[in-house]
Amino acid sequence: MSENRGYHIIGGGIVGASIAYHLGRRTDEPVHVYEKGRLASETTRKSLAFFGFYGDETQYRMKQYGMELYNGFLSSPRADPGYVTTGLLNVSTTEEGARALQEEVAERNERLADAKGTAVDTSPVDFIAPDDLKRAAVLPFLDTDVVTGSVFRPQVGYFRPRELALEFIERARDEGVVFHEHTAVTDLTVEDGVLSGLSVDGEWRPADEVISAAGPWNPRVAAMAGVDLPVKHTLAPVLELKPKEPIPYTLPWITHRESGFSIRRNADGRVLMTNHPPGGYEEATEYDPETVDDSFPPDLQSRGLEVLESLLPTVETFDVVDERVGIRSSTPDKNPIVGWTRVDGFSVAAFSTSGIQLAPATGNVIADQLIDDDPSEFYEGLSVSRFESYVDHK
Ligand SMILES: Cc1cc2nc3c(=O)[nH]c(=O)nc-3n(C[C@H](O)[C@H](O)[C@H](O)COP(=O)(O)OP(=O)(O)OC[C@H]3O[C@@H](n4cnc5c(N)ncnc54)[C@H](O)[C@@H]3O)c2cc1C
């Protein structure tokens, strides 16, 4: 690194905040974060912010790092990130859905057995037949007559997402990181495959390390450096509902296999409902985050309320009290793209959902690469070079 040019992070969501925290702890060089709006006010603020052990081996190992870091944060919190354990109950309502759930559990258990005690995925996961469900968990409101199968993962809970990002930000500030709010990066300069500067609100400054942690804007920022990222988008609408009669008990995070709807009861008794369409990368598209409006699509709302009322029929109808729409980024293999790109000096941290859970390990990978020139243990699973026709400068 040339003298005093430092590290420049684009985006002040949870991912940029974690990168700033990890870099700040390991370097005396200046670290700057540019956020075009308010810190942690875009995807991070809209997130349901669950943390749980599901995903592939790379995600499990990343989550272990994250769990340890968050345990440390929670033991002496600075920003009230909260944490509520809920467990995750995935239910099906068709025979086909039940078979799919059974297959998922069988495949996972097979992987576990093959790993012969070396797997990181050791959390208990079981397929529970409908007749056994009310003997296995306290679920007074769930109608087991419509349920054909279920899988319960106990080690799942949720954070307050904005406050969790602020937790990183407070700690990064202690390490001397400077956060610039309401400050947009408007261009990047690349000469002969090497990054040489960035424009901040139109004013050019020299730089030799820029990291894009711009959430759904990542493809747009990467294009400024001439990098075409394999990242697409799906919409992630969230409806906040108030039951007419309060639900007196906690609920697990309930997801419905067939429709992709999921619900969670907040500590204040409100219920959040979202939809995660089962389709993958191929069905995703690219949205302009500036023009996506915050209303939950009405047809999706009526389908969601139908699913909700069939699963929890004794709960009195709900009033809609709030709605918002986030953007979920999506990559071809569902894992994030993290680290060096083919442009020397330009790195990315682009997510395929799960940014709340994978942000800690992502910050560490970026610090390993940029400070120690170490590709990191996650290189094969996270580098953009894992996709055919993409290379990085390593
Ligand atoms: C409804 C919903 C539910 C979710 N549920 C979960 C969950 O349960 N668990 C989980 O782990 N993940 C979940 N996610 C995903 C998770 O929230 C995201 O992966 C994560 O918040 C992404 O963080 P980020 O920092 O990459 O993006 P963001 O929070 O969007 O931050 C990027 C920032 O970059 C800024 N920016 C963009 N361009 C520029 C520029 N040119 N100059 C300066 N600043 C710029 C933006 O203003 C923005 O603040 C969910 C997402 C949604 C939408």
The ligand as an SDF file (V2000), in Angstrom:
LIG
                    3D

 53 58  0  0  0  0  0  0  0  0999 V2000
  -36.7080   -8.8620    4.3020 C   0  0  0  0  0  0  0  0  0  0  0  0
  -35.3180   -9.3910    4.4870 C   0  0  0  0  0  0  0  0  0  0  0  0
  -35.1050  -10.4000    5.4110 C   0  0  0  0  0  0  0  0  0  0  0  0
  -33.8020  -10.8850    5.6130 C   0  0  0  0  0  0  0  0  0  0  0  0
  -33.6310  -11.8360    6.5730 N   0  0  0  0  0  0  0  0  0  0  0  0
  -32.3600  -12.2180    6.8670 C   0  0  0  0  0  0  0  0  0  0  0  0
  -32.1360  -13.1100    7.9460 C   0  0  0  0  0  0  0  0  0  0  0  0
  -33.0790  -13.5460    8.5870 O   0  0  0  0  0  0  0  0  0  0  0  0
  -30.8480  -13.4350    8.2320 N   0  0  0  0  0  0  0  0  0  0  0  0
  -29.7840  -12.9460    7.5230 C   0  0  0  0  0  0  0  0  0  0  0  0
  -28.6320  -13.2770    7.8160 O   0  0  0  0  0  0  0  0  0  0  0  0
  -29.9860  -12.1200    6.4700 N   0  0  0  0  0  0  0  0  0  0  0  0
  -31.2390  -11.7470    6.1450 C   0  0  0  0  0  0  0  0  0  0  0  0
  -31.4520  -10.8840    5.1200 N   0  0  0  0  0  0  0  0  0  0  0  0
  -30.2940  -10.4610    4.3220 C   0  0  0  0  0  0  0  0  0  0  0  0
  -29.4790   -9.4170    5.0490 C   0  0  0  0  0  0  0  0  0  0  0  0
  -30.3150   -8.4790    5.6660 O   0  0  0  0  0  0  0  0  0  0  0  0
  -28.5560   -8.7430    4.0400 C   0  0  0  0  0  0  0  0  0  0  0  0
  -27.7320   -9.7430    3.4160 O   0  0  0  0  0  0  0  0  0  0  0  0
  -27.6680   -7.6910    4.6910 C   0  0  0  0  0  0  0  0  0  0  0  0
  -28.4070   -6.7630    5.4590 O   0  0  0  0  0  0  0  0  0  0  0  0
  -26.8910   -6.9860    3.5950 C   0  0  0  0  0  0  0  0  0  0  0  0
  -26.1160   -5.9820    4.1950 O   0  0  0  0  0  0  0  0  0  0  0  0
  -25.2390   -5.0390    3.2850 P   0  0  0  0  0  0  0  0  0  0  0  0
  -24.4150   -4.2220    4.2130 O   0  0  0  0  0  0  0  0  0  0  0  0
  -24.5690   -5.8630    2.2440 O   0  0  0  0  0  0  0  0  0  0  0  0
  -26.3040   -4.1580    2.4880 O   0  0  0  0  0  0  0  0  0  0  0  0
  -27.1070   -2.8290    2.9310 P   0  0  0  0  0  0  0  0  0  0  0  0
  -27.6070   -2.9200    4.3100 O   0  0  0  0  0  0  0  0  0  0  0  0
  -28.0800   -2.5380    1.8430 O   0  0  0  0  0  0  0  0  0  0  0  0
  -25.9570   -1.7280    2.9270 O   0  0  0  0  0  0  0  0  0  0  0  0
  -25.3770   -1.2560    1.7350 C   0  0  0  0  0  0  0  0  0  0  0  0
  -25.2400    0.2440    1.8790 C   0  0  0  0  0  0  0  0  0  0  0  0
  -24.4770    0.7370    0.7880 O   0  0  0  0  0  0  0  0  0  0  0  0
  -24.9200    2.0540    0.5520 C   0  0  0  0  0  0  0  0  0  0  0  0
  -24.4760    2.4440   -0.7950 N   0  0  0  0  0  0  0  0  0  0  0  0
  -24.8320    1.8720   -1.9680 C   0  0  0  0  0  0  0  0  0  0  0  0
  -24.2070    2.4740   -3.0020 N   0  0  0  0  0  0  0  0  0  0  0  0
  -23.4280    3.4510   -2.4570 C   0  0  0  0  0  0  0  0  0  0  0  0
  -22.5400    4.4190   -3.0070 C   0  0  0  0  0  0  0  0  0  0  0  0
  -22.3250    4.5210   -4.3370 N   0  0  0  0  0  0  0  0  0  0  0  0
  -21.9100    5.2890   -2.1570 N   0  0  0  0  0  0  0  0  0  0  0  0
  -22.1100    5.2130   -0.8160 C   0  0  0  0  0  0  0  0  0  0  0  0
  -22.9600    4.3040   -0.2470 N   0  0  0  0  0  0  0  0  0  0  0  0
  -23.5990    3.4320   -1.0570 C   0  0  0  0  0  0  0  0  0  0  0  0
  -26.4300    1.9430    0.6850 C   0  0  0  0  0  0  0  0  0  0  0  0
  -27.0250    3.2170    0.9470 O   0  0  0  0  0  0  0  0  0  0  0  0
  -26.5750    0.9730    1.8500 C   0  0  0  0  0  0  0  0  0  0  0  0
  -26.7790    1.6080    3.0960 O   0  0  0  0  0  0  0  0  0  0  0  0
  -32.7290  -10.3750    4.8710 C   0  0  0  0  0  0  0  0  0  0  0  0
  -32.9400   -9.3570    3.9360 C   0  0  0  0  0  0  0  0  0  0  0  0
  -34.2180   -8.8620    3.7500 C   0  0  0  0  0  0  0  0  0  0  0  0
  -34.4270   -7.7460    2.7730 C   0  0  0  0  0  0  0  0  0  0  0  0
  1  2  1  0
  2  3  1  0
  2 52  2  0
  3  4  2  0
  4  5  1  0
  4 50  1  0
  5  6  2  0
  6  7  1  0
  6 13  1  0
  7  8  2  0
  7  9  1  0
  9 10  1  0
 10 11  2  0
 10 12  1  0
 12 13  2  0
 13 14  1  0
 14 15  1  0
 14 50  1  0
 15 16  1  0
 16 17  1  0
 16 18  1  0
 18 19  1  0
 18 20  1  0
 20 21  1  0
 20 22  1  0
 22 23  1  0
 23 24  1  0
 24 25  2  0
 24 26  1  0
 24 27  1  0
 27 28  1  0
 28 29  2  0
 28 30  1  0
 28 31  1  0
 31 32  1  0
 32 33  1  0
 33 34  1  0
 33 48  1  0
 34 35  1  0
 35 36  1  0
 35 46  1  0
 36 37  1  0
 36 45  1  0
 37 38  2  0
 38 39  1  0
 39 40  1  0
 39 45  2  0
 40 41  1  0
 40 42  2  0
 42 43  1  0
 43 44  2  0
 44 45  1  0
 46 47  1  0
 46 48  1  0
 48 49  1  0
 50 51  2  0
 51 52  1  0
 52 53  1  0
M  END
$$$$
